[in-house]
Amino acid sequence: LNAEFAERFAVAEGSAFISGDAVGKPEGLLTNADILSVNSGSASVITADGLIGLFYAVKDAYAKQAVWMMRRATIASVRKLKDVTSGQYLWQPGLSGSEPGLLLGRPVVEAPDMPAEGANAFPVLFGDFGKGYTIVDRIAIEVQRDPFTQAASGNIRFIARKRVGGQEIGRAH
């Protein structure tokens, strides 16, 4: 049961860390007004110029260990981008299964809760999330066994709870 509860909490937390509204859930990276955005130069697709602009827009303190974050479909779009002068792909696949692919020299992290490409969307994040975003597990997973609520039907109910918070560090208290 613990593994099942952990999986369900992880899915909910992933979504909240990306798009949570800070009301009963963490403040998401995409909902924080203080996080810089860079336009790609196109209303609905990612461009190489947009990625390069984002790469250099990040403050020095957050660029050294920065990683890219995007959903799988966006990674597929980015992998197809080529340098216009050399015709070489911007994406550099890892040489082994344990080595990550690199985009402009930085690793790419797949995050299924990131939005898809489209107008008014922010499908790519870039930064040092270890320095720029704090996640706090306030309460580890607690499981309560309730043999009474459904006793008449011969079932036992298990109730799980966990508290977690997340916030961009510049605004953390």
GUDOVEX-488065 format. One record per residue (C-alpha): residue number from 1; x, y, z. Coordinates in nm, 3 decimals. Example, Ala and Ser with C-alpha at 12.3 -4.5 7.8 and 13.67 -1.06 7.14 Angstrom:
<atoms>
<1; <1.230; -0.450; 0.780>>
<2; <1.367; -0.106; 0.714>>
</atoms>
This chain:
<atoms>
<1; <0.000; 0.000; 0.000>>
<2; <0.283; 0.241; 0.079>>
<3; <0.418; 0.212; -0.275>>
<4; <0.073; 0.283; -0.422>>
<5; <0.020; 0.582; -0.194>>
<6; <0.370; 0.714; -0.274>>
<7; <0.303; 0.689; -0.649>>
<8; <-0.028; 0.876; -0.624>>
<9; <0.122; 1.148; -0.405>>
<10; <0.418; 1.186; -0.642>>
<11; <0.186; 1.241; -0.940>>
<12; <-0.012; 1.506; -0.751>>
<13; <0.305; 1.675; -0.624>>
<14; <0.460; 1.688; -0.972>>
<15; <0.157; 1.872; -1.103>>
<16; <0.152; 2.110; -0.806>>
<17; <0.523; 2.193; -0.831>>
<18; <0.468; 2.299; -1.192>>
<19; <0.127; 2.469; -1.181>>
<20; <0.007; 2.482; -0.819>>
<21; <-0.171; 2.800; -0.708>>
<22; <-0.036; 2.804; -0.347>>
<23; <-0.388; 2.756; -0.210>>
<24; <-0.376; 2.423; -0.028>>
<25; <-0.089; 2.315; -0.252>>
<26; <0.264; 2.430; -0.340>>
<27; <0.325; 2.739; -0.550>>
<28; <0.404; 2.617; -0.898>>
<29; <0.698; 2.731; -1.105>>
<30; <0.464; 2.845; -1.383>>
<31; <0.231; 3.042; -1.155>>
<32; <0.496; 3.257; -0.987>>
<33; <0.488; 3.605; -1.142>>
<34; <0.851; 3.671; -1.042>>
<35; <0.992; 3.403; -1.270>>
<36; <1.132; 3.551; -1.591>>
<37; <0.982; 3.446; -1.923>>
<38; <1.140; 3.472; -2.265>>
<39; <0.940; 3.478; -2.588>>
<40; <1.045; 3.228; -2.852>>
<41; <0.979; 3.458; -3.146>>
<42; <0.680; 3.248; -3.250>>
<43; <0.330; 3.243; -3.106>>
<44; <0.291; 2.867; -3.106>>
<45; <0.620; 2.680; -3.153>>
<46; <0.958; 2.664; -2.988>>
<47; <1.242; 2.818; -3.184>>
<48; <1.619; 2.781; -3.155>>
<49; <1.644; 3.158; -3.100>>
<50; <1.392; 3.134; -2.816>>
<51; <1.591; 2.857; -2.645>>
<52; <1.914; 3.050; -2.682>>
<53; <1.745; 3.363; -2.546>>
<54; <1.618; 3.168; -2.245>>
<55; <1.961; 3.010; -2.191>>
<56; <2.128; 3.352; -2.159>>
<57; <1.843; 3.523; -1.971>>
<58; <1.906; 3.318; -1.656>>
<59; <2.112; 3.497; -1.390>>
<60; <2.470; 3.375; -1.354>>
<61; <2.406; 3.230; -1.006>>
<62; <2.134; 3.002; -1.148>>
<63; <2.301; 2.915; -1.481>>
<64; <2.603; 2.708; -1.371>>
<65; <2.396; 2.403; -1.265>>
<66; <2.089; 2.481; -1.477>>
<67; <1.885; 2.214; -1.653>>
<68; <1.606; 2.226; -1.908>>
<69; <1.261; 2.101; -1.807>>
<70; <0.989; 2.008; -2.057>>
<71; <0.737; 1.736; -2.139>>
<72; <0.818; 1.448; -2.372>>
<73; <0.636; 1.587; -2.679>>
<74; <0.823; 1.916; -2.642>>
<75; <1.152; 1.728; -2.619>>
<76; <1.064; 1.566; -2.953>>
<77; <1.008; 1.911; -3.109>>
<78; <1.331; 2.047; -2.966>>
<79; <1.530; 1.747; -3.089>>
<80; <1.430; 1.841; -3.446>>
<81; <1.571; 2.196; -3.422>>
<82; <1.884; 2.257; -3.629>>
<83; <2.149; 2.525; -3.640>>
<84; <2.072; 2.724; -3.956>>
<85; <2.434; 2.770; -4.059>>
<86; <2.571; 2.417; -4.007>>
<87; <2.252; 2.214; -4.030>>
<88; <2.352; 2.030; -3.710>>
<89; <2.092; 1.941; -3.450>>
<90; <2.102; 2.156; -3.134>>
<91; <2.030; 1.846; -2.927>>
<92; <2.331; 1.630; -2.846>>
<93; <2.225; 1.280; -2.742>>
<94; <2.419; 1.109; -2.462>>
<95; <2.675; 0.848; -2.564>>
<96; <2.545; 0.593; -2.314>>
<97; <2.219; 0.517; -2.141>>
<98; <2.343; 0.668; -1.815>>
<99; <2.454; 0.995; -1.977>>
<100; <2.182; 1.256; -2.033>>
<101; <2.117; 1.424; -2.364>>
<102; <2.236; 1.784; -2.373>>
<103; <2.070; 2.092; -2.516>>
<104; <2.311; 2.385; -2.554>>
<105; <2.544; 2.193; -2.323>>
<106; <2.294; 2.148; -2.037>>
<107; <2.093; 1.835; -1.937>>
<108; <1.723; 1.797; -2.018>>
<109; <1.475; 1.673; -1.755>>
<110; <1.144; 1.524; -1.868>>
<111; <0.849; 1.660; -1.669>>
<112; <0.509; 1.527; -1.782>>
<113; <0.322; 1.808; -1.606>>
<114; <0.476; 2.082; -1.819>>
<115; <0.232; 2.236; -2.068>>
<116; <0.232; 2.145; -2.435>>
<117; <0.361; 2.385; -2.698>>
<118; <0.104; 2.641; -2.804>>
<119; <0.000; 3.003; -2.792>>
<120; <0.032; 3.161; -2.446>>
<121; <0.199; 2.848; -2.307>>
<122; <0.531; 2.816; -2.125>>
<123; <0.643; 2.469; -2.235>>
<124; <1.011; 2.500; -2.135>>
<125; <1.177; 2.593; -1.806>>
<126; <1.550; 2.649; -1.763>>
<127; <1.734; 2.708; -1.437>>
<128; <1.896; 2.564; -1.128>>
<129; <1.588; 2.429; -0.955>>
<130; <1.792; 2.310; -0.657>>
<131; <1.890; 2.671; -0.585>>
<132; <1.580; 2.847; -0.714>>
<133; <1.292; 2.637; -0.578>>
<134; <1.243; 2.490; -0.232>>
<135; <1.042; 2.174; -0.166>>
<136; <0.954; 2.094; 0.193>>
<137; <0.807; 1.762; 0.303>>
<138; <0.619; 1.873; 0.612>>
<139; <0.474; 1.534; 0.698>>
<140; <0.587; 1.200; 0.561>>
<141; <0.315; 0.969; 0.432>>
<142; <0.092; 0.868; 0.721>>
<143; <-0.145; 0.576; 0.676>>
<144; <-0.441; 0.512; 0.904>>
<145; <-0.632; 0.186; 0.912>>
<146; <-1.008; 0.234; 0.951>>
<147; <-1.179; -0.101; 1.019>>
<148; <-1.509; 0.063; 1.124>>
<149; <-1.643; 0.281; 0.839>>
<150; <-1.707; -0.008; 0.599>>
<151; <-1.722; -0.293; 0.850>>
<152; <-2.073; -0.395; 0.743>>
<153; <-1.948; -0.473; 0.391>>
<154; <-1.639; -0.658; 0.516>>
<155; <-1.397; -0.394; 0.387>>
<156; <-1.121; -0.209; 0.564>>
<157; <-1.051; 0.149; 0.460>>
<158; <-0.701; 0.294; 0.456>>
<159; <-0.657; 0.670; 0.469>>
<160; <-0.326; 0.826; 0.364>>
<161; <-0.209; 1.181; 0.415>>
<162; <0.100; 1.383; 0.336>>
<163; <0.185; 1.753; 0.353>>
<164; <0.432; 1.914; 0.118>>
<165; <0.514; 2.268; 0.019>>
<166; <0.706; 2.432; -0.261>>
<167; <0.799; 2.787; -0.348>>
<168; <1.044; 2.989; -0.554>>
<169; <1.326; 3.072; -0.311>>
<170; <1.331; 3.446; -0.373>>
<171; <0.985; 3.465; -0.213>>
<172; <1.025; 3.192; 0.048>>
<173; <0.965; 3.296; 0.410>>
</atoms>
